[in-house]
């Protein structure tokens, strides 16, 4: 955009203890949730509550989910 001016103000926020910590039994709970969700066609859950709290984990899960959703039926031509 070619912006060269200095910012008028800057704000920085610190969120202590903001990274989620899974408790003991998390893997089993997630397996149970996914088993239940798999019974509902069209329902997909993504986010840092499932398979990793970091941004790369969330992106990977979103891509995997998008790949599952984007399976198009073949149509005769």
PDB file of N, CA, C and O in Angstrom:
ATOM      1  N   UNK A   1       0.821  -1.181   0.000  1.00  0.00           N
ATOM      2  CA  UNK A   1       0.000   0.000   0.000  1.00  0.00           C
ATOM      3  C   UNK A   1       0.867   1.248   0.000  1.00  0.00           C
ATOM      4  O   UNK A   1       0.358   2.347  -0.217  1.00  0.00           O
ATOM      5  N   UNK A   2       2.147   1.105   0.235  1.00  0.00           N
ATOM      6  CA  UNK A   2       3.034   2.252   0.176  1.00  0.00           C
ATOM      7  C   UNK A   2       2.976   3.181   1.378  1.00  0.00           C
ATOM      8  O   UNK A   2       3.388   4.336   1.274  1.00  0.00           O
ATOM      9  N   UNK A   3       2.482   2.716   2.500  1.00  0.00           N
ATOM     10  CA  UNK A   3       2.381   3.567   3.697  1.00  0.00           C
ATOM     11  C   UNK A   3       3.766   3.707   4.315  1.00  0.00           C
ATOM     12  O   UNK A   3       4.441   2.710   4.573  1.00  0.00           O
ATOM     13  N   UNK A   4       4.186   4.940   4.551  1.00  0.00           N
ATOM     14  CA  UNK A   4       5.508   5.180   5.132  1.00  0.00           C
ATOM     15  C   UNK A   4       5.441   5.950   6.448  1.00  0.00           C
ATOM     16  O   UNK A   4       6.456   6.073   7.134  1.00  0.00           O
ATOM     17  N   UNK A   5       4.287   6.463   6.813  1.00  0.00           N
ATOM     18  CA  UNK A   5       4.143   7.253   8.043  1.00  0.00           C
ATOM     19  C   UNK A   5       4.282   6.368   9.275  1.00  0.00           C
ATOM     20  O   UNK A   5       3.962   5.180   9.239  1.00  0.00           O
ATOM     21  N   UNK A   6       4.758   6.955  10.356  1.00  0.00           N
ATOM     22  CA  UNK A   6       4.837   6.266  11.639  1.00  0.00           C
ATOM     23  C   UNK A   6       3.435   6.097  12.203  1.00  0.00           C
ATOM     24  O   UNK A   6       2.577   6.942  11.951  1.00  0.00           O
ATOM     25  N   UNK A   7       3.172   5.034  12.960  1.00  0.00           N
ATOM     26  CA  UNK A   7       1.838   4.868  13.557  1.00  0.00           C
ATOM     27  C   UNK A   7       1.538   5.966  14.570  1.00  0.00           C
ATOM     28  O   UNK A   7       2.441   6.483  15.228  1.00  0.00           O
ATOM     29  N   UNK A   8       0.276   6.309  14.687  1.00  0.00           N
ATOM     30  CA  UNK A   8      -0.152   7.323  15.648  1.00  0.00           C
ATOM     31  C   UNK A   8      -0.093   6.744  17.061  1.00  0.00           C
ATOM     32  O   UNK A   8       0.300   7.439  17.999  1.00  0.00           O
ATOM     33  N   UNK A   9      -0.479   5.477  17.218  1.00  0.00           N
ATOM     34  CA  UNK A   9      -0.397   4.817  18.522  1.00  0.00           C
ATOM     35  C   UNK A   9      -0.201   3.319  18.306  1.00  0.00           C
ATOM     36  O   UNK A   9      -0.526   2.777  17.250  1.00  0.00           O
ATOM     37  N   UNK A  10       0.328   2.680  19.314  1.00  0.00           N
ATOM     38  CA  UNK A  10       0.544   1.233  19.296  1.00  0.00           C
ATOM     39  C   UNK A  10       0.048   0.678  20.624  1.00  0.00           C
ATOM     40  O   UNK A  10       0.315   1.250  21.681  1.00  0.00           O
ATOM     41  N   UNK A  11      -0.666  -0.425  20.568  1.00  0.00           N
ATOM     42  CA  UNK A  11      -1.118  -1.099  21.789  1.00  0.00           C
ATOM     43  C   UNK A  11      -0.605  -2.524  21.768  1.00  0.00           C
ATOM     44  O   UNK A  11      -0.624  -3.194  20.736  1.00  0.00           O
ATOM     45  N   UNK A  12      -0.155  -2.966  22.899  1.00  0.00           N
ATOM     46  CA  UNK A  12       0.320  -4.330  23.045  1.00  0.00           C
ATOM     47  C   UNK A  12      -0.377  -4.946  24.251  1.00  0.00           C
ATOM     48  O   UNK A  12      -0.459  -4.326  25.312  1.00  0.00           O
ATOM     49  N   UNK A  13      -0.878  -6.166  24.086  1.00  0.00           N
ATOM     50  CA  UNK A  13      -1.587  -6.842  25.166  1.00  0.00           C
ATOM     51  C   UNK A  13      -0.860  -8.135  25.515  1.00  0.00           C
ATOM     52  O   UNK A  13      -0.405  -8.860  24.631  1.00  0.00           O
ATOM     53  N   UNK A  14      -0.756  -8.409  26.781  1.00  0.00           N
ATOM     54  CA  UNK A  14      -0.170  -9.655  27.254  1.00  0.00           C
ATOM     55  C   UNK A  14      -1.281 -10.475  27.901  1.00  0.00           C
ATOM     56  O   UNK A  14      -2.016  -9.981  28.756  1.00  0.00           O
ATOM     57  N   UNK A  15      -1.391 -11.721  27.486  1.00  0.00           N
ATOM     58  CA  UNK A  15      -2.412 -12.621  28.022  1.00  0.00           C
ATOM     59  C   UNK A  15      -1.698 -13.767  28.742  1.00  0.00           C
ATOM     60  O   UNK A  15      -1.419 -14.803  28.140  1.00  0.00           O
ATOM     61  N   UNK A  16      -1.404 -13.579  30.032  1.00  0.00           N
ATOM     62  CA  UNK A  16      -0.704 -14.641  30.753  1.00  0.00           C
ATOM     63  C   UNK A  16      -1.536 -15.923  30.816  1.00  0.00           C
ATOM     64  O   UNK A  16      -2.759 -15.888  30.953  1.00  0.00           O
ATOM     65  N   UNK A  17      -0.847 -17.034  30.712  1.00  0.00           N
ATOM     66  CA  UNK A  17      -1.491 -18.357  30.777  1.00  0.00           C
ATOM     67  C   UNK A  17      -2.579 -18.524  29.725  1.00  0.00           C
ATOM     68  O   UNK A  17      -3.574 -19.207  29.967  1.00  0.00           O
ATOM     69  N   UNK A  18      -2.401 -17.910  28.566  1.00  0.00           N
ATOM     70  CA  UNK A  18      -3.452 -17.941  27.554  1.00  0.00           C
ATOM     71  C   UNK A  18      -3.382 -19.158  26.633  1.00  0.00           C
ATOM     72  O   UNK A  18      -4.342 -19.433  25.913  1.00  0.00           O
ATOM     73  N   UNK A  19      -2.285 -19.881  26.640  1.00  0.00           N
ATOM     74  CA  UNK A  19      -2.170 -21.058  25.802  1.00  0.00           C
ATOM     75  C   UNK A  19      -2.860 -22.228  26.499  1.00  0.00           C
ATOM     76  O   UNK A  19      -2.531 -22.580  27.632  1.00  0.00           O
ATOM     77  N   UNK A  20      -3.802 -22.808  25.810  1.00  0.00           N
ATOM     78  CA  UNK A  20      -4.586 -23.898  26.410  1.00  0.00           C
ATOM     79  C   UNK A  20      -3.695 -25.061  26.824  1.00  0.00           C
ATOM     80  O   UNK A  20      -2.724 -25.385  26.141  1.00  0.00           O
ATOM     81  N   UNK A  21      -4.026 -25.673  27.927  1.00  0.00           N
ATOM     82  CA  UNK A  21      -3.331 -26.852  28.423  1.00  0.00           C
ATOM     83  C   UNK A  21      -4.355 -27.983  28.529  1.00  0.00           C
ATOM     84  O   UNK A  21      -5.302 -27.899  29.310  1.00  0.00           O
ATOM     85  N   UNK A  22      -4.161 -29.025  27.748  1.00  0.00           N
ATOM     86  CA  UNK A  22      -5.081 -30.151  27.803  1.00  0.00           C
ATOM     87  C   UNK A  22      -4.892 -30.911  29.108  1.00  0.00           C
ATOM     88  O   UNK A  22      -3.767 -31.090  29.574  1.00  0.00           O
ATOM     89  N   UNK A  23      -5.983 -31.349  29.685  1.00  0.00           N
ATOM     90  CA  UNK A  23      -5.907 -32.119  30.928  1.00  0.00           C
ATOM     91  C   UNK A  23      -5.810 -33.610  30.613  1.00  0.00           C
ATOM     92  O   UNK A  23      -6.037 -34.033  29.479  1.00  0.00           O
ATOM     93  N   UNK A  24      -5.475 -34.389  31.618  1.00  0.00           N
ATOM     94  CA  UNK A  24      -5.366 -35.841  31.472  1.00  0.00           C
ATOM     95  C   UNK A  24      -6.710 -36.383  30.969  1.00  0.00           C
ATOM     96  O   UNK A  24      -7.766 -36.012  31.482  1.00  0.00           O
ATOM     97  N   UNK A  25      -6.661 -37.248  29.979  1.00  0.00           N
ATOM     98  CA  UNK A  25      -7.872 -37.830  29.414  1.00  0.00           C
ATOM     99  C   UNK A  25      -8.367 -37.104  28.180  1.00  0.00           C
ATOM    100  O   UNK A  25      -9.383 -37.490  27.602  1.00  0.00           O
ATOM    101  N   UNK A  26      -7.662 -36.053  27.766  1.00  0.00           N
ATOM    102  CA  UNK A  26      -8.095 -35.239  26.622  1.00  0.00           C
ATOM    103  C   UNK A  26      -8.257 -36.086  25.358  1.00  0.00           C
ATOM    104  O   UNK A  26      -9.255 -35.962  24.649  1.00  0.00           O
ATOM    105  N   UNK A  27      -7.284 -36.935  25.084  1.00  0.00           N
ATOM    106  CA  UNK A  27      -7.327 -37.740  23.859  1.00  0.00           C
ATOM    107  C   UNK A  27      -8.573 -38.621  23.817  1.00  0.00           C
ATOM    108  O   UNK A  27      -9.217 -38.735  22.774  1.00  0.00           O
ATOM    109  N   UNK A  28      -8.910 -39.231  24.924  1.00  0.00           N
ATOM    110  CA  UNK A  28     -10.116 -40.068  24.980  1.00  0.00           C
ATOM    111  C   UNK A  28     -11.392 -39.270  24.795  1.00  0.00           C
ATOM    112  O   UNK A  28     -12.312 -39.704  24.103  1.00  0.00           O
ATOM    113  N   UNK A  29     -11.444 -38.095  25.421  1.00  0.00           N
ATOM    114  CA  UNK A  29     -12.628 -37.238  25.261  1.00  0.00           C
ATOM    115  C   UNK A  29     -12.796 -36.794  23.811  1.00  0.00           C
ATOM    116  O   UNK A  29     -13.908 -36.777  23.282  1.00  0.00           O
ATOM    117  N   UNK A  30     -11.681 -36.435  23.174  1.00  0.00           N
ATOM    118  CA  UNK A  30     -11.744 -36.007  21.778  1.00  0.00           C
ATOM    119  C   UNK A  30     -12.187 -37.163  20.885  1.00  0.00           C
ATOM    120  O   UNK A  30     -12.976 -36.963  19.961  1.00  0.00           O
ATOM    121  N   UNK A  31     -11.692 -38.357  21.151  1.00  0.00           N
ATOM    122  CA  UNK A  31     -12.114 -39.532  20.372  1.00  0.00           C
ATOM    123  C   UNK A  31     -13.617 -39.755  20.500  1.00  0.00           C
ATOM    124  O   UNK A  31     -14.289 -40.057  19.514  1.00  0.00           O
ATOM    125  N   UNK A  32     -14.139 -39.607  21.702  1.00  0.00           N
ATOM    126  CA  UNK A  32     -15.582 -39.781  21.924  1.00  0.00           C
ATOM    127  C   UNK A  32     -16.381 -38.695  21.200  1.00  0.00           C
ATOM    128  O   UNK A  32     -17.412 -38.979  20.591  1.00  0.00           O
ATOM    129  N   UNK A  33     -15.909 -37.473  21.269  1.00  0.00           N
ATOM    130  CA  UNK A  33     -16.588 -36.363  20.579  1.00  0.00           C
ATOM    131  C   UNK A  33     -16.587 -36.613  19.073  1.00  0.00           C
ATOM    132  O   UNK A  33     -17.617 -36.465  18.414  1.00  0.00           O
ATOM    133  N   UNK A  34     -15.425 -36.994  18.528  1.00  0.00           N
ATOM    134  CA  UNK A  34     -15.336 -37.223  17.088  1.00  0.00           C
ATOM    135  C   UNK A  34     -16.208 -38.389  16.642  1.00  0.00           C
ATOM    136  O   UNK A  34     -16.769 -38.357  15.546  1.00  0.00           O
ATOM    137  N   UNK A  35     -16.328 -39.414  17.474  1.00  0.00           N
ATOM    138  CA  UNK A  35     -17.205 -40.537  17.133  1.00  0.00           C
ATOM    139  C   UNK A  35     -18.655 -40.075  17.049  1.00  0.00           C
ATOM    140  O   UNK A  35     -19.392 -40.473  16.147  1.00  0.00           O
ATOM    141  N   UNK A  36     -19.057 -39.232  17.997  1.00  0.00           N
ATOM    142  CA  UNK A  36     -20.424 -38.712  17.996  1.00  0.00           C
ATOM    143  C   UNK A  36     -20.657 -37.791  16.796  1.00  0.00           C
ATOM    144  O   UNK A  36     -21.684 -37.886  16.124  1.00  0.00           O
ATOM    145  N   UNK A  37     -19.702 -36.903  16.533  1.00  0.00           N
ATOM    146  CA  UNK A  37     -19.837 -35.948  15.432  1.00  0.00           C
ATOM    147  C   UNK A  37     -19.888 -36.671  14.087  1.00  0.00           C
ATOM    148  O   UNK A  37     -20.591 -36.234  13.176  1.00  0.00           O
ATOM    149  N   UNK A  38     -19.152 -37.767  13.959  1.00  0.00           N
ATOM    150  CA  UNK A  38     -19.110 -38.491  12.680  1.00  0.00           C
ATOM    151  C   UNK A  38     -20.478 -39.037  12.290  1.00  0.00           C
ATOM    152  O   UNK A  38     -20.704 -39.362  11.124  1.00  0.00           O
ATOM    153  N   UNK A  39     -21.378 -39.139  13.237  1.00  0.00           N
ATOM    154  CA  UNK A  39     -22.730 -39.638  12.953  1.00  0.00           C
ATOM    155  C   UNK A  39     -23.646 -38.565  12.389  1.00  0.00           C
ATOM    156  O   UNK A  39     -24.757 -38.862  11.952  1.00  0.00           O
ATOM    157  N   UNK A  40     -23.187 -37.323  12.395  1.00  0.00           N
ATOM    158  CA  UNK A  40     -24.003 -36.212  11.894  1.00  0.00           C
ATOM    159  C   UNK A  40     -23.383 -35.691  10.608  1.00  0.00           C
ATOM    160  O   UNK A  40     -22.382 -34.974  10.633  1.00  0.00           O
ATOM    161  N   UNK A  41     -23.985 -36.056   9.486  1.00  0.00           N
ATOM    162  CA  UNK A  41     -23.460 -35.675   8.185  1.00  0.00           C
ATOM    163  C   UNK A  41     -23.380 -34.152   8.079  1.00  0.00           C
ATOM    164  O   UNK A  41     -24.326 -33.439   8.415  1.00  0.00           O
ATOM    165  N   UNK A  42     -22.235 -33.674   7.606  1.00  0.00           N
ATOM    166  CA  UNK A  42     -22.056 -32.245   7.379  1.00  0.00           C
ATOM    167  C   UNK A  42     -21.545 -31.468   8.575  1.00  0.00           C
ATOM    168  O   UNK A  42     -21.265 -30.275   8.458  1.00  0.00           O
ATOM    169  N   UNK A  43     -21.418 -32.116   9.724  1.00  0.00           N
ATOM    170  CA  UNK A  43     -20.911 -31.430  10.914  1.00  0.00           C
ATOM    171  C   UNK A  43     -19.422 -31.691  11.045  1.00  0.00           C
ATOM    172  O   UNK A  43     -18.980 -32.840  11.048  1.00  0.00           O
ATOM    173  N   UNK A  44     -18.654 -30.616  11.152  1.00  0.00           N
ATOM    174  CA  UNK A  44     -17.201 -30.705  11.278  1.00  0.00           C
ATOM    175  C   UNK A  44     -16.763 -29.749  12.376  1.00  0.00           C
ATOM    176  O   UNK A  44     -17.214 -28.604  12.421  1.00  0.00           O
ATOM    177  N   UNK A  45     -15.898 -30.206  13.248  1.00  0.00           N
ATOM    178  CA  UNK A  45     -15.399 -29.369  14.333  1.00  0.00           C
ATOM    179  C   UNK A  45     -13.908 -29.123  14.133  1.00  0.00           C
ATOM    180  O   UNK A  45     -13.143 -30.059  13.902  1.00  0.00           O
ATOM    181  N   UNK A  46     -13.501 -27.864  14.223  1.00  0.00           N
ATOM    182  CA  UNK A  46     -12.087 -27.529  14.156  1.00  0.00           C
ATOM    183  C   UNK A  46     -11.796 -26.463  15.201  1.00  0.00           C
ATOM    184  O   UNK A  46     -12.702 -25.782  15.681  1.00  0.00           O
ATOM    185  N   UNK A  47     -10.540 -26.329  15.543  1.00  0.00           N
ATOM    186  CA  UNK A  47     -10.132 -25.318  16.502  1.00  0.00           C
ATOM    187  C   UNK A  47      -9.044 -25.859  17.410  1.00  0.00           C
ATOM    188  O   UNK A  47      -8.650 -27.020  17.294  1.00  0.00           O
ATOM    189  N   UNK A  48      -8.565 -25.030  18.301  1.00  0.00           N
ATOM    190  CA  UNK A  48      -7.445 -25.436  19.144  1.00  0.00           C
ATOM    191  C   UNK A  48      -7.866 -26.331  20.303  1.00  0.00           C
ATOM    192  O   UNK A  48      -7.017 -26.751  21.090  1.00  0.00           O
ATOM    193  N   UNK A  49      -9.127 -26.627  20.424  1.00  0.00           N
ATOM    194  CA  UNK A  49      -9.598 -27.491  21.510  1.00  0.00           C
ATOM    195  C   UNK A  49      -9.437 -28.975  21.181  1.00  0.00           C
ATOM    196  O   UNK A  49      -9.693 -29.822  22.037  1.00  0.00           O
ATOM    197  N   UNK A  50      -9.019 -29.303  19.962  1.00  0.00           N
ATOM    198  CA  UNK A  50      -9.056 -30.690  19.536  1.00  0.00           C
ATOM    199  C   UNK A  50      -7.683 -31.347  19.391  1.00  0.00           C
ATOM    200  O   UNK A  50      -7.372 -32.279  20.132  1.00  0.00           O
ATOM    201  N   UNK A  51      -6.860 -30.883  18.459  1.00  0.00           N
ATOM    202  CA  UNK A  51      -5.611 -31.589  18.141  1.00  0.00           C
ATOM    203  C   UNK A  51      -4.402 -30.676  18.096  1.00  0.00           C
ATOM    204  O   UNK A  51      -3.526 -30.868  17.253  1.00  0.00           O
ATOM    205  N   UNK A  52      -4.325 -29.713  18.954  1.00  0.00           N
ATOM    206  CA  UNK A  52      -3.154 -28.840  19.002  1.00  0.00           C
ATOM    207  C   UNK A  52      -3.572 -27.402  19.208  1.00  0.00           C
ATOM    208  O   UNK A  52      -4.528 -26.927  18.595  1.00  0.00           O
ATOM    209  N   UNK A  53      -2.857 -26.716  20.067  1.00  0.00           N
ATOM    210  CA  UNK A  53      -3.265 -25.360  20.443  1.00  0.00           C
ATOM    211  C   UNK A  53      -2.603 -24.279  19.601  1.00  0.00           C
ATOM    212  O   UNK A  53      -3.063 -23.137  19.603  1.00  0.00           O
ATOM    213  N   UNK A  54      -1.546 -24.607  18.888  1.00  0.00           N
ATOM    214  CA  UNK A  54      -0.826 -23.595  18.122  1.00  0.00           C
ATOM    215  C   UNK A  54      -1.507 -23.263  16.808  1.00  0.00           C
ATOM    216  O   UNK A  54      -2.344 -24.019  16.316  1.00  0.00           O
ATOM    217  N   UNK A  55      -1.136 -22.125  16.251  1.00  0.00           N
ATOM    218  CA  UNK A  55      -1.691 -21.709  14.962  1.00  0.00           C
ATOM    219  C   UNK A  55      -1.380 -22.732  13.872  1.00  0.00           C
ATOM    220  O   UNK A  55      -2.280 -23.060  13.099  1.00  0.00           O
ATOM    221  N   UNK A  56      -0.146 -23.260  13.765  1.00  0.00           N
ATOM    222  CA  UNK A  56       0.110 -24.271  12.738  1.00  0.00           C
ATOM    223  C   UNK A  56      -0.771 -25.513  12.903  1.00  0.00           C
ATOM    224  O   UNK A  56      -1.206 -26.100  11.912  1.00  0.00           O
ATOM    225  N   UNK A  57      -1.033 -25.910  14.141  1.00  0.00           N
ATOM    226  CA  UNK A  57      -1.921 -27.054  14.383  1.00  0.00           C
ATOM    227  C   UNK A  57      -3.329 -26.768  13.868  1.00  0.00           C
ATOM    228  O   UNK A  57      -3.951 -27.621  13.236  1.00  0.00           O
ATOM    229  N   UNK A  58      -3.822 -25.570  14.142  1.00  0.00           N
ATOM    230  CA  UNK A  58      -5.166 -25.193  13.715  1.00  0.00           C
ATOM    231  C   UNK A  58      -5.260 -25.113  12.197  1.00  0.00           C
ATOM    232  O   UNK A  58      -6.260 -25.527  11.611  1.00  0.00           O
ATOM    233  N   UNK A  59      -4.226 -24.583  11.563  1.00  0.00           N
ATOM    234  CA  UNK A  59      -4.210 -24.503  10.100  1.00  0.00           C
ATOM    235  C   UNK A  59      -4.206 -25.905   9.502  1.00  0.00           C
ATOM    236  O   UNK A  59      -4.942 -26.178   8.553  1.00  0.00           O
ATOM    237  N   UNK A  60      -3.383 -26.795  10.050  1.00  0.00           N
ATOM    238  CA  UNK A  60      -3.328 -28.162   9.543  1.00  0.00           C
ATOM    239  C   UNK A  60      -4.681 -28.854   9.683  1.00  0.00           C
ATOM    240  O   UNK A  60      -5.133 -29.524   8.755  1.00  0.00           O
ATOM    241  N   UNK A  61      -5.325 -28.699  10.828  1.00  0.00           N
ATOM    242  CA  UNK A  61      -6.639 -29.317  11.038  1.00  0.00           C
ATOM    243  C   UNK A  61      -7.676 -28.726  10.085  1.00  0.00           C
ATOM    244  O   UNK A  61      -8.526 -29.451   9.567  1.00  0.00           O
ATOM    245  N   UNK A  62      -7.611 -27.423   9.853  1.00  0.00           N
ATOM    246  CA  UNK A  62      -8.548 -26.776   8.924  1.00  0.00           C
ATOM    247  C   UNK A  62      -8.347 -27.308   7.508  1.00  0.00           C
ATOM    248  O   UNK A  62      -9.318 -27.563   6.796  1.00  0.00           O
ATOM    249  N   UNK A  63      -7.091 -27.475   7.097  1.00  0.00           N
ATOM    250  CA  UNK A  63      -6.822 -28.001   5.752  1.00  0.00           C
ATOM    251  C   UNK A  63      -7.301 -29.440   5.619  1.00  0.00           C
ATOM    252  O   UNK A  63      -7.895 -29.805   4.604  1.00  0.00           O
ATOM    253  N   UNK A  64      -7.048 -30.258   6.638  1.00  0.00           N
ATOM    254  CA  UNK A  64      -7.511 -31.645   6.605  1.00  0.00           C
ATOM    255  C   UNK A  64      -9.032 -31.705   6.513  1.00  0.00           C
ATOM    256  O   UNK A  64      -9.589 -32.503   5.759  1.00  0.00           O
ATOM    257  N   UNK A  65      -9.688 -30.862   7.279  1.00  0.00           N
ATOM    258  CA  UNK A  65     -11.152 -30.836   7.275  1.00  0.00           C
ATOM    259  C   UNK A  65     -11.673 -30.359   5.924  1.00  0.00           C
ATOM    260  O   UNK A  65     -12.627 -30.923   5.388  1.00  0.00           O
ATOM    261  N   UNK A  66     -11.051 -29.326   5.378  1.00  0.00           N
ATOM    262  CA  UNK A  66     -11.460 -28.825   4.065  1.00  0.00           C
ATOM    263  C   UNK A  66     -11.294 -29.898   3.000  1.00  0.00           C
ATOM    264  O   UNK A  66     -12.140 -30.030   2.116  1.00  0.00           O
ATOM    265  N   UNK A  67     -10.210 -30.668   3.075  1.00  0.00           N
ATOM    266  CA  UNK A  67     -10.012 -31.759   2.115  1.00  0.00           C
ATOM    267  C   UNK A  67     -11.115 -32.802   2.225  1.00  0.00           C
ATOM    268  O   UNK A  67     -11.585 -33.319   1.212  1.00  0.00           O
ATOM    269  N   UNK A  68     -11.536 -33.116   3.458  1.00  0.00           N
ATOM    270  CA  UNK A  68     -12.629 -34.085   3.646  1.00  0.00           C
ATOM    271  C   UNK A  68     -13.944 -33.536   3.105  1.00  0.00           C
ATOM    272  O   UNK A  68     -14.726 -34.277   2.510  1.00  0.00           O
ATOM    273  N   UNK A  69     -14.192 -32.254   3.306  1.00  0.00           N
ATOM    274  CA  UNK A  69     -15.436 -31.639   2.853  1.00  0.00           C
ATOM    275  C   UNK A  69     -15.454 -31.520   1.340  1.00  0.00           C
ATOM    276  O   UNK A  69     -16.509 -31.654   0.720  1.00  0.00           O
ATOM    277  N   UNK A  70     -14.309 -31.271   0.747  1.00  0.00           N
ATOM    278  CA  UNK A  70     -14.221 -30.971  -0.680  1.00  0.00           C
ATOM    279  C   UNK A  70     -14.161 -32.207  -1.566  1.00  0.00           C
ATOM    280  O   UNK A  70     -13.693 -32.130  -2.702  1.00  0.00           O
ATOM    281  N   UNK A  71     -14.617 -33.321  -1.073  1.00  0.00           N
ATOM    282  CA  UNK A  71     -14.672 -34.522  -1.895  1.00  0.00           C
ATOM    283  C   UNK A  71     -15.944 -34.439  -2.736  1.00  0.00           C
ATOM    284  O   UNK A  71     -17.055 -34.642  -2.246  1.00  0.00           O
ATOM    285  N   UNK A  72     -15.746 -34.137  -4.004  1.00  0.00           N
ATOM    286  CA  UNK A  72     -16.885 -33.949  -4.902  1.00  0.00           C
ATOM    287  C   UNK A  72     -17.262 -35.267  -5.568  1.00  0.00           C
ATOM    288  O   UNK A  72     -16.387 -36.024  -5.990  1.00  0.00           O
ATOM    289  N   UNK A  73     -18.545 -35.539  -5.664  1.00  0.00           N
ATOM    290  CA  UNK A  73     -18.959 -36.755  -6.366  1.00  0.00           C
ATOM    291  C   UNK A  73     -18.638 -36.612  -7.859  1.00  0.00           C
ATOM    292  O   UNK A  73     -18.717 -35.521  -8.423  1.00  0.00           O
ATOM    293  N   UNK A  74     -18.280 -37.723  -8.475  1.00  0.00           N
ATOM    294  CA  UNK A  74     -18.022 -37.667  -9.920  1.00  0.00           C
ATOM    295  C   UNK A  74     -19.343 -37.665 -10.646  1.00  0.00           C
ATOM    296  O   UNK A  74     -20.284 -38.359 -10.264  1.00  0.00           O
ATOM    297  N   UNK A  75     -19.400 -36.878 -11.695  1.00  0.00           N
ATOM    298  CA  UNK A  75     -20.629 -36.814 -12.504  1.00  0.00           C
ATOM    299  C   UNK A  75     -20.284 -37.249 -13.915  1.00  0.00           C
ATOM    300  O   UNK A  75     -19.208 -36.937 -14.425  1.00  0.00           O
ATOM    301  N   UNK A  76     -21.190 -37.960 -14.538  1.00  0.00           N
ATOM    302  CA  UNK A  76     -20.936 -38.385 -15.913  1.00  0.00           C
ATOM    303  C   UNK A  76     -20.852 -37.168 -16.834  1.00  0.00           C
ATOM    304  O   UNK A  76     -21.595 -36.201 -16.667  1.00  0.00           O
ATOM    305  N   UNK A  77     -19.943 -37.226 -17.805  1.00  0.00           N
ATOM    306  CA  UNK A  77     -19.808 -36.111 -18.757  1.00  0.00           C
ATOM    307  C   UNK A  77     -20.377 -36.447 -20.091  1.00  0.00           C
ATOM    308  O   UNK A  77     -20.344 -35.620 -21.003  1.00  0.00           O
TER     309      UNK A  77
END
